[in-house]
Amino acid sequence: MSVLARNVDLKAIKEPVILVKEFGLNVFGIAASAHILLRCKKGRREMGD
């Protein structure tokens, strides 16, 4: 059971919630990580590192 499912107050939810468990690589996660890495490298280049 997920942390959310254990800790959520079901009476407080006003909208439907769908939980999805992903196995393997998440393309959106990989893209976000690459975006952050490229931003960090660009910032270092501008600072002279």
C-alpha positions in Angstrom: 0.0 0.0 0.0 1.4 3.4 -0.9 2.2 6.1 1.6 -0.6 8.3 0.2 -3.2 5.5 0.6 -2.2 5.0 4.2 -2.2 8.7 5.2 -5.0 10.3 3.2 -8.3 11.3 4.8 -10.9 9.7 2.5 -13.7 11.9 3.7 -11.7 15.0 2.8 -11.3 14.1 -0.9 -13.7 15.9 -3.1 -12.4 14.7 -6.5 -11.7 11.2 -7.8 -8.0 10.2 -7.4 -6.3 7.6 -9.5 -3.0 6.1 -8.3 -0.7 4.5 -10.9 2.3 2.4 -10.1 4.9 2.6 -12.8 7.4 -0.1 -13.4 10.7 0.5 -15.2 11.8 3.8 -16.7 9.5 6.8 -16.6 10.1 9.0 -19.7 8.8 12.1 -17.9 11.2 11.6 -15.0 14.1 11.1 -17.4 13.2 14.2 -19.3 12.9 16.2 -16.1 16.3 15.0 -14.8 17.9 15.8 -18.2 16.4 19.3 -18.1 17.7 20.0 -14.6 21.2 18.6 -15.5 21.4 20.8 -18.6 20.2 23.9 -16.7 22.9 23.2 -14.0 25.6 22.8 -16.7 24.5 26.0 -18.4 24.6 27.9 -15.2 28.2 26.7 -14.4 29.3 27.7 -17.9 28.0 31.2 -17.4 29.7 31.5 -14.0 33.1 30.4 -15.6 33.5 26.9 -14.2 
